[in-house]
């Protein structure tokens, strides 16, 4: 009898020991969202998510790209207008091009949103009135406002928690932080170059310190010549002001409606250092608009660093980093130089 009890005790000890033992190397413990949960969005609103969303409407290309990175493209039932303008959709989630369109950052198609019967809607804070109207109709809405690197990370955390993709969201934030630290290490103590960023619609439109594009420049260890401007949208400046700033480098927005040659041949700015030295470049847009706060926007800073300081960070190394990022989070193979 004693032997039987002893044997039984040993079995229990071994069983409990196995349960309590730490995970073996290589095993990953996943963190799941418990529903219902209350989250605070980027308008400061408390939103209760009752259960894991299965039908998501994204009225903002920033959040649509994030949902793809979180591997949630199959849950998206409606997206913003003109998805064909976003190469990443065709590359990573072509079925999104067939999804119903629900509007723009300026105007939301409320009827279409309601028709799609979403569990969750994600909208930019600029659509605050629509957000409140949807909330009154019982639709769960998360407002996002990723206007700097911290707010991008916060947006990722909010959406990944709401959609039960916390681990993937954490890995995305970790990758962004790793690339950011890489720039800090490579460019530590460098003599920073001054940069003028020309806008999409007009060359004399630029971004000040309150816009994400300022972060894009500063992470690459550039000095935004327009940092004194505190507007939260693109601002018109004069030729006289641009001549006064006299930037070392001119960068054109990824969707600029004018060309590099237009800038180089503009006689009004021929005496600017950047023009004299032909230091004018266009942000690539064959994958995503990295000069907007998409999850991959850190790649825009990496690209800019390769332009400003090629002896510290080469185009070849940049391309490898881009390939790693999109292979990991979008499951696609890309080449920036194509």
C-alpha positions in Angstrom: 0.0 0.0 0.0 2.8 2.4 0.9 4.5 1.7 -2.4 1.3 2.5 -4.3 0.9 5.8 -2.4 4.5 6.7 -3.1 4.2 5.9 -6.8 1.0 8.0 -7.0 2.7 10.9 -5.2 5.6 10.8 -7.6 3.3 10.9 -10.6 1.5 13.9 -9.2 4.8 15.7 -8.5 6.1 15.0 -12.0 2.8 16.2 -13.5 2.8 19.4 -11.5 6.5 20.0 -12.2 5.8 19.7 -15.9 2.9 22.2 -15.7 4.9 24.7 -13.7 8.2 24.4 -15.5 9.2 27.4 -17.6 8.6 27.3 -21.3 11.4 25.6 -23.3 13.6 27.8 -25.5 11.8 28.6 -28.7 8.3 28.3 -27.3 6.2 31.5 -27.5 3.6 32.3 -24.9 0.7 34.2 -26.6 -1.4 37.0 -25.0 -5.0 36.9 -25.8 -7.6 39.7 -25.4 -10.4 39.0 -22.8 -13.8 40.2 -23.8 -15.7 42.3 -23.0 -13.0 45.0 -22.6 -12.9 48.8 -22.4 -10.3 50.7 -24.4 -9.6 54.4 -24.7 -9.2 55.6 -28.2 -7.2 58.6 -29.5 -10.1 61.0 -28.9 -10.0 60.0 -25.3 -13.3 58.1 -25.6 -13.9 54.9 -23.7 -15.2 52.2 -26.0 -16.5 48.8 -24.9 -15.7 45.9 -27.2 -18.1 43.1 -26.4 -16.5 40.3 -28.4 -13.7 39.7 -30.9 -14.6 41.7 -34.1 -15.3 39.7 -37.2 -16.6 42.5 -39.5 -14.4 45.6 -39.5 -14.8 48.8 -41.5 -11.7 51.0 -41.9 -12.4 54.5 -43.2 -8.7 55.5 -43.2 -5.8 54.1 -45.2 -3.6 54.3 -42.2 -5.7 51.9 -40.2 -6.3 49.7 -43.2 -2.6 49.2 -43.6 -2.3 48.4 -39.9 -5.1 45.8 -40.2 -3.1 44.1 -43.0 0.0 44.1 -40.8 -2.0 42.5 -38.0 -3.2 39.8 -40.5 -6.8 40.9 -40.3 -7.4 41.6 -44.0 -10.1 38.9 -44.1 -12.1 40.6 -41.4 -12.2 43.9 -43.4 -15.7 44.4 -45.0 -15.3 48.0 -46.1 -12.5 50.5 -46.7 -11.8 54.1 -47.6 -12.3 55.5 -51.1 -9.8 55.1 -53.9 -8.0 51.9 -52.6 -6.4 51.5 -56.0 -4.1 54.4 -55.1 -2.5 52.2 -52.4 0.0 49.8 -53.9 0.3 47.8 -50.7 -3.3 46.6 -51.1 -2.6 45.1 -54.5 0.7 43.6 -53.2 -0.5 42.2 -49.8 -4.3 42.1 -49.8 -5.7 42.3 -53.4 -9.2 41.3 -52.3 -9.5 44.6 -50.5 -9.7 46.3 -53.9 -13.2 44.7 -54.2 -14.5 45.8 -50.9 -17.2 48.5 -50.7 -15.8 52.1 -50.2 -17.1 54.1 -47.2 -15.8 57.6 -47.9 -12.8 59.8 -47.2 -11.2 61.7 -44.3 -13.6 64.6 -45.1 -16.8 62.7 -45.7 -18.1 59.3 -44.5 -20.8 57.4 -46.3 -22.9 56.6 -43.2 -25.5 54.6 -45.2 -22.8 52.3 -46.6 -21.2 51.8 -43.2 -24.5 50.8 -41.6 -25.3 48.5 -44.6 -22.1 46.5 -43.9 -23.2 45.7 -40.3 -19.7 46.0 -38.8 -18.7 44.9 -35.4 -16.1 47.6 -35.3 -15.4 50.8 -37.3 -12.0 52.6 -37.3 -12.0 56.2 -38.3 -9.6 59.2 -38.2 -10.4 61.8 -35.5 -11.2 64.3 -38.2 -14.5 62.5 -38.7 -15.5 63.2 -35.1 -19.1 64.1 -35.9 -19.6 60.8 -37.8 -18.0 58.9 -34.9 -20.5 60.4 -32.5 -23.4 59.7 -34.8 -22.4 56.1 -35.3 -21.9 55.7 -31.5 -25.5 56.9 -31.0 -26.6 54.1 -33.4 -24.8 51.5 -31.3 -21.9 51.0 -33.7 -18.5 50.5 -32.0 -16.0 53.1 -33.3 -12.3 53.6 -32.5 -10.9 57.0 -33.4 -7.2 57.1 -34.4 -4.8 60.1 -34.7 -1.3 58.8 -35.4 0.5 62.2 -35.9 3.8 61.2 -34.4 5.8 58.1 -33.6 4.4 57.7 -30.1 0.9 58.0 -31.4 1.5 55.5 -34.1 2.7 53.0 -31.4 -0.3 53.9 -29.3 -2.7 53.3 -32.3 -1.1 49.9 -32.9 -1.6 48.9 -29.2 -5.2 50.1 -29.2 -6.2 48.3 -32.4 -4.3 45.1 -31.6 -5.9 44.8 -28.2 -9.4 45.4 -29.6 -8.9 42.8 -32.3 -7.2 40.1 -30.3 -3.8 40.5 -32.1 -1.8 41.7 -29.2 1.3 39.6 -29.8 1.5 40.6 -33.5 1.0 44.3 -32.5 3.8 44.0 -29.9 6.1 42.5 -32.5 5.3 45.4 -34.9 6.0 48.0 -32.3 9.3 46.2 -31.3 10.4 46.3 -35.0 9.6 50.0 -35.3 11.6 50.7 -32.1 14.5 48.5 -33.3 14.8 50.5 -36.6 14.5 53.8 -34.7 17.3 52.8 -32.4 19.4 51.6 -35.3 19.2 55.1 -36.8 20.1 56.7 -33.5 23.2 54.5 -33.2 24.3 54.9 -36.8 23.8 58.7 -36.9 24.9 59.6 -33.3 26.8 62.8 -33.3 26.4 63.5 -37.0 26.4 67.0 -38.4 22.7 67.2 -39.2 21.7 68.5 -42.6 18.8 70.9 -43.1 15.8 69.6 -45.1 12.8 71.2 -46.9 9.9 68.9 -47.6 7.7 69.9 -50.5 4.1 68.9 -50.3 1.9 66.7 -52.5 -0.1 69.3 -54.3 2.4 72.2 -54.5 6.1 72.5 -54.0 5.6 75.6 -51.7 3.4 73.6 -49.3 5.3 72.2 -46.4 4.9 70.6 -43.0 5.7 72.1 -39.6 6.5 70.7 -36.2 3.0 69.5 -35.5 2.8 67.1 -38.4 4.0 63.6 -38.7 6.4 64.6 -41.6 8.5 66.5 -39.0 9.0 63.2 -37.2 10.0 61.6 -40.5 12.8 64.1 -40.9 14.0 64.3 -37.3 14.3 60.5 -36.9 16.6 60.5 -39.9 18.7 63.2 -38.1 17.7 65.9 -40.5 16.6 69.4 -39.4 13.2 70.5 -40.7 13.7 74.1 -41.9 9.9 74.6 -41.3 9.9 73.4 -37.7 8.9 76.9 -36.6 5.5 76.4 -38.2 3.0 75.1 -35.7 0.0 74.5 -37.9 -1.4 71.0 -37.9 -1.8 70.9 -41.7 0.2 71.7 -44.8 1.1 75.4 -45.0 1.9 77.6 -48.0 5.3 79.4 -47.8 6.9 81.9 -50.1 9.9 81.7 -52.4 11.5 84.4 -50.2 11.1 82.2 -47.1 12.5 79.2 -48.8 15.5 81.2 -50.0 16.0 82.4 -46.5 15.9 78.8 -45.2 18.4 77.7 -47.9 18.1 74.0 -47.1 20.9 71.5 -47.7 18.5 68.9 -49.2 15.0 69.2 -50.7 12.7 66.2 -50.4 9.5 65.9 -52.4 6.4 64.1 -50.9 5.7 60.6 -52.2 2.6 61.7 -54.1 4.0 65.0 -55.4 2.1 66.3 -58.4 5.3 67.9 -59.8 8.7 66.4 -60.6 12.3 66.6 -59.4 13.1 68.3 -62.7 10.5 70.9 -62.1 12.3 71.9 -58.9 15.8 71.8 -60.3 14.7 73.9 -63.3 12.8 76.5 -61.2 14.9 79.7 -61.7 13.3 81.3 -58.6 15.3 78.9 -56.3 18.4 78.3 -58.4 20.6 79.9 -55.7 19.5 77.4 -52.9 22.3 75.0 -51.9 20.1 71.9 -52.5 19.4 73.0 -56.1 23.0 74.0 -56.8 24.1 70.6 -55.6 21.2 68.8 -57.2 20.3 67.4 -53.8 16.6 66.9 -54.6 14.9 63.6 -54.1 11.4 62.1 -54.2 10.2 59.8 -51.4 9.4 56.4 -53.1 5.8 55.4 -53.3 5.8 52.1 -55.1 4.9 50.2 -51.9 3.4 52.8 -49.5 3.5 56.5 -48.8 6.1 56.5 -46.1 5.7 60.2 -45.5 2.3 59.4 -43.9 1.9 57.7 -40.5 1.3 54.2 -41.8 2.8 51.4 -39.6 5.8 51.2 -42.0 6.5 54.9 -41.8 9.7 54.3 -40.0 11.0 53.1 -43.3 10.5 56.6 -44.6 13.0 57.8 -42.0 15.4 55.0 -43.0 15.1 56.0 -46.6 15.8 59.7 -45.8 18.8 58.7 -43.7 20.2 56.8 -46.8 19.7 60.0 -48.8 21.2 62.4 -46.3 24.0 60.2 -45.0 24.8 57.4 -47.5 28.2 56.8 -46.0 26.6 55.9 -42.7 23.6 54.0 -44.1 23.6 52.8 -47.7 20.7 52.3 -50.1 21.6 48.6 -50.2 21.2 48.2 -46.4 18.0 50.2 -46.6 16.6 47.8 -49.2 17.4 44.9 -47.0 15.6 46.4 -44.0 12.5 47.1 -46.2 12.5 43.5 -47.4 12.7 42.2 -43.9 9.9 44.4 -42.7 7.4 43.6 -45.4 8.3 39.9 -45.4 7.6 39.7 -41.7 4.4 41.8 -41.4 2.8 41.7 -44.9 4.1 38.4 -46.2 5.3 39.8 -49.4 8.7 40.2 -51.2 9.5 43.7 -52.3 12.2 45.8 -53.9 12.2 49.5 -53.4 14.4 50.1 -56.5 12.0 48.5 -58.9 
